[in-house]
Amino acid sequence: MNKQYKILLLLVLFIFTGGNLKSQDVSRWHLTDDGGIEWQLKKNDSHMDHIEMSGLNISVIVHYGVQQAGLKQRVQLIFPMLRTIPNDTHASLMHETDNNELTPVKINGKAVIEKPTSFFIKGILSYRSETDEGIQFIHLLYPSVDKAIFIDKLRIINPTDRPVIVKLPKIDLSYVTEADKGVYGSYTIKTVSDKYGTYKLNSQEFLEYNLIYSGCKTGTEEIYISPDYELKKREKVIDEIFSDLIFESPDKIINTSFSFAKLRATESIYETKGGLMHGPGGGRYYAAIWANDQAEYANPFFPFLGNPEGNESAINSFRLFAEYVNPDYKPIPSSIIAEGTDFWNGAGDRGDMAMIAYGASRFALAYGDKNTARDLWPLIEWCLEYSRRKLNNNGVVSSDSDELEGRFPAGNANLNTSSLYYDALISAVMLGRELNIESSVLEKYSKQAQELEKSIEKFFGHNVSGYETYRYYEGNNTLRAWICTPLTVNIFTRSQGTIDALFSDKLWTSDGLASEAGNTTFWDRATLYALRGVFAAGETERAMDFFNYYSKRRLLGEHVPYPVEAYPEGNQRQLSAESALYCRVVTEGIFGIRPTGLSSFSIRPELAKEWDSMALRNIKSFNQNFDIEVKREKENLLIKVFNNNKLFLETLAKAGELIEVQLK
């Protein structure tokens, strides 16, 4: 790593850690042997955090922690398919329950005050606590995989040498909404306990007790809920996601962050009447899709994981966008909302057609199914033509805004949109060859890409704040985070100046990239794009230190365990597509995977200097299940691509050398 960047990173760590450069020494959480993370409370600890967990019919944000030595827990329930009026983007039924409002458990006639001793996360939030009398409590909090249900599973343990009397309260709370405020009439939200009464708990015995939170249309017949069965289903989903697309490296923090990000990216999928819809979450964005979060960020990742719900939600999102294709080339809406029944386009054309073409073409290639690719081709073709018609006199794509929707200026034509359109053209050529599209069409796309690359350099290429990088739009003279986008689409003309600018003290902060130099606002999506791009540009050492720092902060710091949306907006909501972007730093950045056909891809891996090997296991893309191994062999890298039945590739390559892989 360049000396000045070492100094900058150390400065960032110094600020973050209050002067202790060993940031892991002050991380609130630590890794556990079973792949989770744990916060062991210390004396006088006082800290609150929140985590989002989701299933097909519910999402829950749990606010948890300890204040004044006592447990604090607040559960925010979100029911995406219980729509409220007006049925807009934010019309998911929501309800909060504070545990302080519930009748407490009593032991020997005394209301229990739980004092947490540790918290643990691995797809399930669990914590241990105890009372002054030495009685122990273990909580497991988790959503149902497929029902509008959330469970707080409690085990009460008596480790003392004397019996105690436990009184479990009868919790039976019901809240009915007003019928004229619901799309489907009134809704009933319940919090109930599965048992109550007085129990004698002898020494070394335990007692289990569940709080079940639920939501439904009023009048719906009640169904029996088995908390143990729901727990097993949740654990099965977690195990499956952790077992596919495994990242192995000497860095356990990044390995674990990658596993966690896979889960968050995949669990936030909802079973709407319009089909499976991947939703950002965060207490606001459900039963809806966006051209950036879904089409651009998450969908290109799902084929590599191979999760059926992820792939189906991607295909369904493109189907929904395709319904707005029209002969007049009016823009497809930025977002399709309310279970697919309405749309939102409040920011105008954000470059959404470039986003959709980029995501659909990359998804189709990686998914590896010719019939699906054929179905997606008309949408891709239409979006490419729309973008071509939006080229201005300078040969770059004009739009009303960008994906930040006017939060920061983007001019009449921005760098991000043109870069995505460029990559979409490249992918379309590759996909078109697989579909036997007329050569004249593909030659046209190829020529357009070449011309666009020149226009991007001529129009956006600029010296900004002393760096030979890009201006984000005409007239822009302040460094912006999205100058990283060309690096992610293999435009490296200005990589040196761009990387210098990204890692400068003008843009890099303790939370990653500032959206704009001099502004404290940050969006993780830009940081993750930048890290992916810097790896792709071959600056592995510079990228790795920042990636490791970012991963540690998000996984083990003060707000864990996932990448977040932004701050100050949204208070660092754990939106799910950002987790997909984290995974793409590994697949597309560190390994340099780029789909080139329905059964082919290129790879450009580079090992960090302190790593001897790395691997991706159980990759599910291109209609195959395969592994990629990279090992250091003196000055070269030994690269193997294989599965149990076949060795697809074994070769020695120089670091950064582009290798083509065929899986047939």
C-alpha positions as CSV (number, residue, x, y, z in Angstrom):
1,M,0.0,0.0,0.0
2,N,1.2,3.5,-0.9
3,K,2.7,5.2,2.2
4,Q,0.3,8.1,2.1
5,Y,-2.7,5.8,2.1
6,K,-1.2,3.8,5.0
7,I,-1.0,7.1,6.9
8,L,-4.6,8.0,5.9
9,L,-6.0,4.6,7.0
10,L,-4.1,4.8,10.3
11,L,-5.6,8.3,10.8
12,V,-9.1,7.0,10.2
13,L,-8.5,4.2,12.6
14,F,-7.1,6.6,15.1
15,I,-10.2,8.8,15.0
16,F,-12.5,5.8,15.1
17,T,-10.8,4.0,18.0
18,G,-10.1,7.0,20.1
19,G,-6.3,6.7,19.6
20,N,-5.9,2.9,19.7
21,L,-4.8,1.8,16.3
22,K,-5.7,-1.8,17.0
23,S,-9.3,-1.3,16.2
24,Q,-10.2,-5.0,16.9
25,D,-9.3,-4.3,20.6
26,V,-12.3,-1.9,20.9
27,S,-14.7,-3.8,18.7
28,R,-17.9,-4.4,20.7
29,W,-18.4,-7.8,19.2
30,H,-16.1,-10.7,18.5
31,L,-16.2,-13.8,16.2
32,T,-17.3,-17.1,17.6
33,D,-16.2,-20.6,16.6
34,D,-19.5,-21.5,15.0
35,G,-19.5,-18.7,12.5
36,G,-21.5,-16.1,14.5
37,I,-20.7,-13.0,16.5
38,E,-21.0,-12.3,20.2
39,W,-21.1,-9.3,22.4
40,Q,-20.1,-10.1,26.0
41,L,-21.2,-7.4,28.3
42,K,-18.7,-5.7,30.6
43,K,-19.4,-3.9,33.8
44,N,-21.4,-0.7,33.3
45,D,-22.0,-1.4,29.6
46,S,-24.7,0.7,28.1
47,H,-25.5,0.4,24.4
48,M,-28.5,0.0,22.1
49,D,-28.5,-1.4,18.5
50,H,-31.1,-2.7,16.0
51,I,-31.2,-5.6,13.6
52,E,-33.6,-6.4,10.8
53,M,-34.7,-10.0,10.1
54,S,-37.2,-11.1,7.5
55,G,-39.3,-13.9,6.1
56,L,-41.6,-14.2,3.2
57,N,-44.5,-12.5,5.0
58,I,-42.9,-10.4,7.7
59,S,-40.0,-8.3,8.5
60,V,-39.0,-7.3,12.1
61,I,-36.6,-4.7,13.4
62,V,-35.5,-5.5,16.9
63,H,-34.1,-2.7,19.0
64,Y,-32.1,-4.3,21.8
65,G,-29.4,-3.7,24.3
66,V,-28.8,-2.7,27.9
67,Q,-29.3,0.5,29.8
68,Q,-28.7,1.0,33.5
69,A,-27.8,-2.7,33.8
70,G,-31.2,-3.8,32.5
71,L,-32.4,-5.4,29.3
72,K,-34.1,-3.1,26.7
73,Q,-36.0,-4.6,23.8
74,R,-38.5,-3.1,21.4
75,V,-40.0,-5.1,18.5
76,Q,-41.1,-3.3,15.3
77,L,-43.3,-5.5,13.2
78,I,-43.7,-4.9,9.5
79,F,-46.4,-6.8,7.5
80,P,-45.7,-6.0,3.8
81,M,-48.8,-7.7,2.5
82,L,-51.2,-6.1,5.0
83,R,-51.5,-2.9,3.0
84,T,-52.6,0.4,4.4
85,I,-54.2,3.4,2.7
86,P,-52.9,5.2,0.8
87,N,-51.4,2.1,-0.8
88,D,-48.0,3.8,-1.6
89,T,-44.4,2.8,-1.2
90,H,-44.6,2.9,2.6
91,A,-48.0,1.3,3.1
92,S,-46.9,-1.8,4.9
93,L,-48.8,-2.3,8.2
94,M,-46.4,-1.6,11.2
95,H,-46.7,-2.0,14.9
96,E,-44.3,-1.7,17.8
97,T,-44.2,-3.5,21.1
98,D,-41.9,-2.5,24.0
99,N,-41.1,-5.3,26.4
100,N,-41.5,-2.9,29.2
101,E,-45.2,-2.7,28.4
102,L,-45.6,-6.5,28.8
103,T,-46.4,-8.2,32.2
104,P,-43.1,-9.6,33.4
105,V,-42.2,-13.1,34.5
106,K,-42.1,-13.4,38.3
107,I,-39.8,-15.6,40.3
108,N,-40.7,-16.2,43.9
109,G,-43.3,-13.5,43.7
110,K,-40.8,-10.9,42.4
111,A,-41.0,-9.3,39.0
112,V,-37.9,-10.3,37.0
113,I,-35.4,-7.6,35.9
114,E,-33.2,-9.3,33.3
115,K,-29.5,-8.3,33.3
116,P,-28.0,-9.3,29.9
117,T,-24.6,-11.0,30.0
118,S,-24.1,-11.7,26.3
119,F,-25.8,-11.2,22.9
120,F,-25.2,-13.5,19.9
121,I,-26.1,-13.2,16.2
122,K,-26.1,-15.7,13.4
123,G,-29.3,-15.2,11.5
124,I,-31.1,-15.3,14.8
125,L,-30.7,-12.8,17.6
126,S,-30.2,-14.5,20.9
127,Y,-29.1,-13.3,24.3
128,R,-28.4,-14.6,27.8
129,S,-29.4,-12.8,30.9
130,E,-29.7,-13.4,34.6
131,T,-31.4,-12.2,37.7
132,D,-29.9,-11.1,41.0
133,E,-31.0,-14.5,42.4
134,G,-28.9,-16.3,39.7
135,I,-31.8,-17.5,37.5
136,Q,-30.7,-17.6,33.9
137,F,-32.7,-16.6,30.8
138,I,-31.9,-17.4,27.2
139,H,-33.9,-15.7,24.4
140,L,-34.0,-16.6,20.7
141,L,-35.7,-14.1,18.5
142,Y,-36.5,-15.0,14.9
143,P,-39.1,-14.5,12.1
144,S,-41.1,-17.3,10.6
145,V,-39.7,-18.3,7.2
146,D,-43.2,-18.3,5.5
147,K,-45.8,-16.9,7.9
148,A,-46.5,-13.4,9.2
149,I,-45.2,-14.4,12.6
150,F,-42.3,-13.4,14.9
151,I,-41.2,-15.4,17.9
152,D,-39.4,-14.6,21.1
153,K,-38.4,-18.0,22.5
154,L,-37.5,-17.9,26.2
155,R,-35.8,-20.6,28.2
156,I,-35.7,-20.1,32.0
157,I,-33.0,-22.1,33.7
158,N,-32.5,-22.7,37.4
159,P,-28.7,-23.4,38.0
160,T,-29.0,-22.8,41.7
161,D,-29.2,-25.5,44.4
162,R,-32.7,-24.6,45.5
163,P,-36.1,-24.7,43.8
164,V,-37.9,-21.5,42.7
165,I,-41.4,-20.7,41.8
166,V,-41.9,-19.2,38.4
167,K,-45.1,-17.4,37.4
168,L,-45.5,-17.0,33.7
169,P,-47.9,-14.2,32.8
170,K,-50.8,-14.7,30.4
171,I,-50.0,-12.4,27.5
172,D,-53.0,-12.0,25.1
173,L,-52.8,-8.6,23.5
174,S,-54.8,-7.7,20.4
175,Y,-54.9,-4.6,18.3
176,V,-57.4,-4.2,15.5
177,T,-56.9,-1.5,12.9
178,E,-59.6,0.6,11.4
179,A,-61.2,-1.0,8.4
180,D,-61.3,2.2,6.3
181,K,-57.5,2.5,6.6
182,G,-56.6,-0.9,5.2
183,V,-56.7,-2.0,1.6
184,Y,-58.1,-5.3,2.8
185,G,-60.2,-3.9,5.6
186,S,-59.1,-4.1,9.2
187,Y,-56.1,-6.1,10.4
188,T,-55.5,-7.8,13.8
189,I,-52.1,-7.7,15.4
190,K,-51.5,-10.0,18.3
191,T,-48.9,-10.7,21.0
192,V,-49.7,-13.9,22.9
193,S,-47.9,-16.3,25.1
194,D,-48.1,-20.0,24.5
195,K,-48.4,-20.9,28.2
196,Y,-49.1,-19.3,31.5
197,G,-49.4,-20.2,35.2
198,T,-47.3,-21.0,38.1
199,Y,-44.5,-23.6,37.9
200,K,-42.0,-25.1,40.4
201,L,-38.5,-25.1,38.8
202,N,-36.2,-27.4,40.7
203,S,-32.4,-27.1,40.7
204,Q,-30.9,-27.7,37.2
205,E,-34.3,-27.7,35.5
206,F,-35.5,-25.4,32.8
207,L,-38.8,-24.1,31.5
208,E,-39.6,-22.8,28.0
209,Y,-42.1,-20.1,27.2
210,N,-42.8,-18.3,23.9
211,L,-44.1,-14.9,22.9
212,I,-45.7,-15.1,19.5
213,Y,-46.2,-11.9,17.5
214,S,-48.5,-12.1,14.5
215,G,-50.6,-10.1,12.0
216,C,-53.5,-11.0,9.8
217,K,-56.7,-9.8,8.1
218,T,-59.4,-9.5,10.7
219,G,-61.7,-12.6,10.6
220,T,-59.0,-14.9,9.3
221,E,-59.1,-18.3,11.0
222,E,-56.4,-18.8,13.5
223,I,-53.7,-21.4,12.9
224,Y,-51.6,-23.4,15.3
225,I,-48.1,-22.2,15.6
226,S,-45.2,-24.4,16.7
227,P,-42.3,-22.2,17.8
228,D,-39.9,-25.2,17.6
229,Y,-40.9,-26.0,14.1
230,E,-40.6,-22.4,13.0
231,L,-37.1,-22.3,14.6
232,K,-36.0,-25.3,12.7
233,K,-37.2,-23.9,9.4
234,R,-35.3,-20.6,10.1
235,E,-32.1,-22.5,11.0
236,K,-32.4,-24.6,7.9
237,V,-32.6,-21.5,5.7
238,I,-29.6,-20.0,7.5
239,D,-27.6,-23.3,7.1
240,E,-28.4,-23.5,3.4
241,I,-27.4,-19.9,2.6
242,F,-24.2,-20.2,4.7
243,S,-23.4,-23.5,2.8
244,D,-23.7,-22.1,-0.7
245,L,-21.1,-19.7,-2.3
246,I,-18.7,-20.0,0.6
247,F,-15.8,-17.6,0.7
248,E,-12.6,-19.0,2.1
249,S,-9.7,-16.8,2.9
250,P,-7.2,-16.3,5.8
251,D,-9.3,-13.3,6.9
252,K,-12.0,-14.7,9.2
253,I,-13.7,-11.3,9.6
254,I,-14.3,-10.9,5.8
255,N,-15.3,-14.6,5.5
256,T,-17.9,-14.1,8.2
257,S,-19.1,-10.7,6.9
258,F,-19.6,-12.4,3.5
259,S,-21.7,-15.2,5.1
260,F,-23.8,-12.7,7.0
261,A,-24.3,-10.5,3.9
262,K,-25.6,-13.5,1.9
263,L,-28.3,-14.0,4.4
264,R,-29.4,-10.4,4.6
265,A,-29.4,-10.1,0.8
266,T,-31.6,-13.2,0.5
267,E,-34.0,-13.1,3.4
268,S,-35.6,-9.9,2.4
269,I,-37.9,-11.4,-0.2
270,Y,-41.7,-11.2,0.1
271,E,-44.5,-13.4,-1.2
272,T,-46.7,-10.7,-2.7
273,K,-49.7,-11.2,-4.9
274,G,-47.5,-9.9,-7.7
275,G,-45.0,-12.7,-7.1
276,L,-41.8,-12.9,-5.1
277,M,-40.4,-9.4,-4.7
278,H,-37.0,-8.6,-3.2
279,G,-37.4,-5.5,-1.0
280,P,-34.8,-3.2,0.6
281,G,-36.5,-3.2,4.0
282,G,-35.5,-0.7,6.6
283,G,-39.0,-0.2,7.9
284,R,-40.0,1.6,4.7
285,Y,-39.4,-0.4,1.5
286,Y,-41.4,-3.6,1.1
287,A,-43.6,-5.4,-1.5
288,A,-41.9,-3.2,-4.1
289,I,-38.9,-3.1,-6.4
290,W,-36.5,-0.5,-7.6
291,A,-34.4,-0.2,-10.7
292,N,-31.3,0.3,-8.6
293,D,-31.7,-1.8,-5.5
294,Q,-33.1,-4.9,-7.3
295,A,-32.2,-4.7,-11.0
296,E,-28.8,-3.2,-10.6
297,Y,-27.5,-4.2,-7.1
298,A,-29.0,-7.5,-6.0
299,N,-30.2,-9.4,-9.1
300,P,-26.7,-9.9,-10.7
301,F,-25.6,-11.5,-7.5
302,F,-28.4,-14.1,-7.0
303,P,-27.3,-16.6,-9.6
304,F,-23.9,-17.1,-7.9
305,L,-25.7,-18.0,-4.6
306,G,-28.3,-20.1,-6.4
307,N,-31.0,-19.4,-3.9
308,P,-34.3,-20.3,-5.6
309,E,-36.2,-17.4,-4.0
310,G,-33.5,-15.0,-5.0
311,N,-33.4,-16.0,-8.6
312,E,-37.2,-16.1,-8.9
313,S,-37.5,-12.7,-7.3
314,A,-35.0,-11.4,-9.9
315,I,-36.9,-12.9,-12.8
316,N,-40.1,-11.6,-11.4
317,S,-38.7,-8.0,-11.0
318,F,-37.7,-8.0,-14.7
319,R,-41.1,-9.3,-15.7
320,L,-42.7,-6.4,-13.7
321,F,-40.5,-3.8,-15.3
322,A,-41.1,-5.3,-18.8
323,E,-44.9,-4.6,-18.4
324,Y,-44.0,-0.9,-18.8
325,V,-42.2,-1.3,-22.1
326,N,-44.0,0.9,-24.7
327,P,-43.5,1.9,-28.3
328,D,-43.2,5.6,-27.5
329,Y,-40.1,5.0,-25.3
330,K,-41.6,6.7,-22.3
331,P,-39.5,5.7,-19.3
332,I,-40.1,2.7,-17.2
333,P,-40.9,3.8,-13.6
334,S,-38.1,3.9,-11.1
335,S,-40.1,1.7,-8.7
336,I,-43.0,-0.7,-8.9
337,I,-44.9,-0.7,-5.6
338,A,-47.8,-2.1,-3.7
339,E,-47.3,-5.7,-4.6
340,G,-47.0,-4.8,-8.3
341,T,-50.2,-2.9,-8.6
342,D,-48.8,0.7,-8.9
343,F,-45.6,2.6,-9.5
344,W,-43.5,5.5,-8.3
345,N,-41.5,7.8,-10.5
346,G,-41.2,10.8,-8.2
347,A,-37.6,11.5,-9.2
348,G,-38.3,11.2,-12.9
349,D,-35.8,9.3,-15.1
350,R,-32.9,8.4,-12.7
351,G,-31.1,6.5,-15.4
352,D,-33.3,3.6,-14.6
353,M,-33.3,2.1,-18.1
354,A,-29.5,1.9,-17.9
355,M,-29.8,0.2,-14.5
356,I,-32.3,-2.3,-15.7
357,A,-30.4,-3.2,-18.9
358,Y,-27.2,-3.5,-16.9
359,G,-28.8,-5.8,-14.3
360,A,-30.9,-7.9,-16.6
361,S,-28.1,-8.7,-19.0
362,R,-25.7,-9.6,-16.2
363,F,-28.3,-11.7,-14.5
364,A,-29.3,-13.5,-17.7
365,L,-25.6,-14.4,-18.4
366,A,-24.9,-15.7,-14.9
367,Y,-28.2,-17.5,-14.5
368,G,-27.2,-19.5,-17.5
369,D,-30.7,-20.5,-18.8
370,K,-31.3,-19.8,-22.5
371,N,-35.1,-19.7,-22.1
372,T,-34.9,-17.1,-19.4
373,A,-32.4,-15.1,-21.3
374,R,-34.6,-15.2,-24.3
375,D,-37.5,-13.9,-22.2
376,L,-35.4,-11.0,-20.9
377,W,-33.9,-10.0,-24.2
378,P,-36.8,-7.8,-25.4
379,L,-36.6,-5.8,-22.1
380,I,-32.8,-5.4,-22.4
381,E,-33.1,-4.4,-26.1
382,W,-35.8,-1.8,-25.3
383,C,-33.8,-0.3,-22.4
384,L,-30.7,-0.1,-24.6
385,E,-32.6,1.7,-27.3
386,Y,-34.2,4.1,-24.7
387,S,-30.7,4.9,-23.4
388,R,-29.4,5.5,-26.9
389,R,-32.2,7.9,-27.6
390,K,-31.2,9.8,-24.4
391,L,-27.6,10.5,-25.7
392,N,-27.0,14.2,-25.7
393,N,-24.8,16.2,-28.1
394,N,-21.7,15.1,-26.1
395,G,-22.5,11.4,-26.6
396,V,-23.4,10.6,-22.9
397,V,-26.8,9.6,-21.5
398,S,-29.0,12.4,-20.2
399,S,-31.4,11.8,-17.3
400,D,-33.5,13.8,-14.8
401,S,-31.5,12.7,-11.8
402,D,-29.5,9.7,-10.6
403,E,-30.2,7.0,-8.0
404,L,-29.8,9.5,-5.2
405,E,-32.9,11.2,-6.5
406,G,-31.8,14.8,-6.1
407,R,-30.2,14.5,-2.7
408,F,-27.0,15.6,-4.4
409,P,-26.8,17.4,-7.7
410,A,-26.4,15.2,-10.8
411,G,-26.8,17.7,-13.7
412,N,-28.5,16.8,-16.9
413,A,-26.2,13.8,-17.6
414,N,-24.2,11.9,-14.9
415,L,-21.3,9.6,-14.9
416,N,-23.1,6.7,-13.2
417,T,-25.8,6.3,-15.8
418,S,-23.5,6.4,-18.8
419,S,-21.1,3.9,-17.2
420,L,-24.0,1.4,-16.5
421,Y,-25.3,1.8,-20.1
422,Y,-21.7,1.1,-21.3
423,D,-21.6,-2.1,-19.4
424,A,-25.1,-3.1,-20.5
425,L,-24.0,-2.8,-24.1
426,I,-21.0,-5.0,-23.5
427,S,-23.1,-7.6,-21.8
428,A,-25.8,-7.5,-24.5
429,V,-23.2,-8.4,-27.1
430,M,-22.2,-11.4,-25.1
431,L,-25.8,-12.4,-24.4
432,G,-26.9,-11.8,-28.0
433,R,-24.3,-14.2,-29.3
434,E,-25.7,-16.9,-27.1
435,L,-29.2,-16.2,-28.4
436,N,-28.2,-16.0,-32.1
437,I,-29.2,-12.4,-32.4
438,E,-28.4,-10.9,-35.8
439,S,-24.7,-10.0,-36.0
440,S,-25.6,-6.5,-37.3
441,V,-27.5,-5.8,-34.1
442,L,-24.5,-6.9,-32.0
443,E,-22.0,-5.1,-34.1
444,K,-24.1,-1.9,-33.6
445,Y,-24.1,-2.5,-29.8
446,S,-20.3,-3.0,-29.8
447,K,-19.7,0.1,-31.8
448,Q,-22.0,2.1,-29.5
449,A,-20.0,0.9,-26.5
450,Q,-16.8,1.9,-28.1
451,E,-18.1,5.4,-28.9
452,L,-19.6,5.7,-25.4
453,E,-16.3,4.9,-23.7
454,K,-14.7,7.7,-25.7
455,S,-17.5,10.1,-24.8
456,I,-17.2,9.2,-21.1
457,E,-13.6,10.1,-21.2
458,K,-14.0,13.2,-23.2
459,F,-17.0,14.6,-21.3
460,F,-16.5,13.4,-17.8
461,G,-12.7,13.0,-17.7
462,H,-11.5,16.0,-15.6
463,N,-9.1,17.2,-13.0
464,V,-11.1,17.6,-9.8
465,S,-9.4,18.9,-6.7
466,G,-6.0,18.0,-8.1
467,Y,-6.9,14.5,-9.1
468,E,-7.1,13.2,-12.7
469,T,-10.4,11.6,-12.3
470,Y,-14.0,12.4,-13.4
471,R,-16.4,15.2,-12.8
472,Y,-19.7,13.7,-12.0
473,Y,-21.7,16.0,-14.3
474,E,-21.0,19.1,-16.3
475,G,-20.0,22.0,-14.0
476,N,-19.2,19.7,-11.1
477,N,-16.0,20.7,-9.4
478,T,-16.3,18.7,-6.1
479,L,-15.2,15.1,-5.7
480,R,-18.1,12.7,-5.6
481,A,-18.2,9.1,-4.5
482,W,-19.7,7.8,-7.7
483,I,-16.5,8.6,-9.7
484,C,-15.8,4.9,-8.8
485,T,-18.4,3.5,-11.3
486,P,-16.2,3.3,-14.4
487,L,-13.8,1.0,-12.4
488,T,-16.6,-1.5,-11.8
489,V,-17.3,-1.7,-15.6
490,N,-13.6,-2.2,-16.5
491,I,-12.9,1.4,-17.7
492,F,-9.5,1.9,-16.2
493,T,-8.4,5.0,-18.2
494,R,-8.3,7.1,-15.1
495,S,-7.9,4.4,-12.5
496,Q,-4.9,5.9,-10.8
497,G,-6.3,9.4,-10.2
498,T,-9.7,8.0,-9.3
499,I,-8.4,5.6,-6.7
500,D,-6.2,8.3,-5.3
501,A,-9.2,10.6,-5.0
502,L,-11.4,7.8,-3.4
503,F,-8.9,7.1,-0.7
504,S,-8.0,10.7,-0.1
505,D,-9.0,12.5,3.1
506,K,-11.4,14.5,0.9
507,L,-13.7,11.5,0.4
508,W,-12.7,8.6,2.7
509,T,-14.2,8.8,6.2
510,S,-14.4,6.5,9.2
511,D,-17.6,5.1,7.6
512,G,-16.3,4.8,4.1
513,L,-16.9,7.2,1.3
514,A,-18.6,10.5,1.8
515,S,-21.2,11.1,-0.9
516,E,-19.5,14.4,-1.7
517,A,-16.2,15.9,-0.5
518,G,-16.8,18.2,2.5
519,N,-20.1,16.5,3.3
520,T,-20.7,14.1,6.2
521,T,-23.4,12.1,4.5
522,F,-22.4,8.6,3.5
523,W,-24.1,5.8,1.5
524,D,-22.6,2.3,1.9
525,R,-23.6,1.5,-1.7
526,A,-21.0,3.9,-3.0
527,T,-18.3,2.6,-0.7
528,L,-19.0,-1.0,-1.8
529,Y,-19.0,0.0,-5.5
530,A,-15.7,1.7,-4.9
531,L,-14.1,-1.2,-3.2
532,R,-15.3,-3.5,-5.9
533,G,-13.9,-1.2,-8.5
534,V,-10.5,-0.7,-6.9
535,F,-10.0,-4.5,-6.6
536,A,-11.0,-4.8,-10.3
537,A,-8.4,-2.3,-11.2
538,G,-5.7,-4.5,-9.6
539,E,-5.0,-2.2,-6.6
540,T,-5.4,-5.2,-4.3
541,E,-3.3,-4.0,-1.4
542,R,-4.8,-0.6,-1.2
543,A,-8.3,-2.0,-1.4
544,M,-7.8,-4.8,1.0
545,D,-6.8,-2.7,4.0
546,F,-9.9,-0.5,3.5
547,F,-12.1,-3.5,2.9
548,N,-10.9,-5.2,6.0
549,Y,-11.5,-2.0,8.1
550,Y,-15.0,-1.5,6.6
551,S,-15.9,-5.2,7.2
552,K,-14.7,-5.1,10.8
553,R,-16.6,-1.9,11.5
554,R,-19.9,-3.2,10.1
555,L,-19.6,-6.7,11.5
556,L,-18.0,-6.1,14.9
557,G,-18.5,-2.4,15.7
558,E,-21.3,-0.4,17.2
559,H,-24.0,-1.1,14.6
560,V,-23.9,-4.7,13.4
561,P,-23.9,-7.1,11.5
562,Y,-24.7,-5.9,8.0
563,P,-23.8,-3.1,5.5
564,V,-26.2,-0.2,5.9
565,E,-28.0,2.2,3.7
566,A,-26.9,5.7,4.7
567,Y,-26.4,8.3,7.4
568,P,-27.8,10.6,8.6
569,E,-30.8,9.6,6.4
570,G,-32.4,6.4,7.7
571,N,-30.2,6.0,10.8
572,Q,-28.1,3.3,9.0
573,R,-31.0,1.0,8.0
574,Q,-29.8,-2.4,7.1
575,L,-31.2,-2.4,3.6
576,S,-30.7,-5.8,1.9
577,A,-29.3,-4.9,-1.5
578,E,-26.3,-3.3,0.2
579,S,-25.5,-6.8,1.5
580,A,-25.6,-8.1,-2.1
581,L,-23.2,-5.3,-3.1
582,Y,-20.9,-6.5,-0.3
583,C,-20.9,-10.0,-1.7
584,R,-20.1,-8.6,-5.2
585,V,-16.9,-7.0,-3.8
586,V,-15.7,-10.6,-3.3
587,T,-17.1,-12.2,-6.4
588,E,-16.5,-9.4,-8.9
589,G,-13.7,-7.5,-7.2
590,I,-11.4,-9.9,-5.4
591,F,-12.0,-12.8,-7.8
592,G,-12.7,-10.6,-10.8
593,I,-15.6,-12.8,-12.1
594,R,-17.3,-11.3,-15.2
595,P,-20.0,-13.3,-17.0
596,T,-19.2,-13.6,-20.7
597,G,-21.8,-16.2,-21.8
598,L,-24.4,-18.6,-20.5
599,S,-21.7,-21.1,-19.5
600,S,-18.6,-18.9,-19.5
601,F,-17.0,-16.2,-17.5
602,S,-13.7,-14.4,-17.2
603,I,-11.7,-14.3,-14.0
604,R,-8.9,-11.9,-12.9
605,P,-8.0,-12.9,-9.3
606,E,-5.3,-11.3,-7.2
607,L,-4.2,-12.5,-3.9
608,A,-3.5,-10.1,-1.1
609,K,0.2,-10.2,-0.2
610,E,-0.5,-11.7,3.2
611,W,-2.7,-14.4,1.7
612,D,-1.4,-17.7,0.4
613,S,-4.8,-18.9,-1.0
614,M,-8.5,-18.2,-1.3
615,A,-11.5,-20.0,-2.7
616,L,-15.2,-19.7,-3.6
617,R,-17.0,-22.9,-2.9
618,N,-20.4,-24.2,-4.1
619,I,-20.9,-21.5,-6.8
620,K,-24.3,-22.1,-8.4
621,S,-24.2,-19.9,-11.5
622,F,-24.1,-20.8,-15.2
623,N,-26.2,-23.9,-14.6
624,Q,-23.4,-25.5,-12.7
625,N,-22.2,-26.1,-9.2
626,F,-18.4,-25.5,-9.0
627,D,-15.5,-24.2,-7.0
628,I,-12.8,-21.7,-7.7
629,E,-9.4,-22.1,-5.9
630,V,-6.5,-19.6,-6.1
631,K,-3.2,-20.5,-4.6
632,R,0.2,-18.8,-4.7
633,E,2.9,-20.6,-6.6
634,K,6.0,-18.4,-6.2
635,E,5.5,-15.4,-8.5
636,N,2.4,-16.9,-10.1
637,L,-1.1,-18.0,-9.1
638,L,-2.4,-21.5,-9.5
639,I,-6.1,-21.2,-10.5
640,K,-8.5,-24.2,-10.5
641,V,-12.1,-24.3,-11.5
642,F,-13.8,-27.6,-10.9
643,N,-16.5,-29.7,-9.4
644,N,-16.9,-33.3,-8.4
645,N,-17.3,-34.4,-12.0
646,K,-15.0,-32.3,-13.9
647,L,-11.9,-30.1,-13.9
648,F,-12.9,-27.1,-16.0
649,L,-9.6,-25.2,-15.7
650,E,-6.2,-25.5,-14.1
651,T,-3.6,-23.0,-15.0
652,L,-0.7,-20.9,-13.7
653,A,-1.2,-17.1,-14.3
654,K,0.3,-13.9,-13.4
655,A,-1.4,-11.8,-10.8
656,G,-4.1,-9.7,-12.6
657,E,-4.0,-11.8,-15.7
658,L,-7.4,-12.2,-17.4
659,I,-8.4,-15.9,-17.7
660,E,-11.3,-17.2,-19.7
661,V,-13.3,-20.1,-18.2
662,Q,-15.7,-22.4,-20.1
663,L,-18.0,-24.6,-18.1
664,K,-19.0,-27.0,-20.9
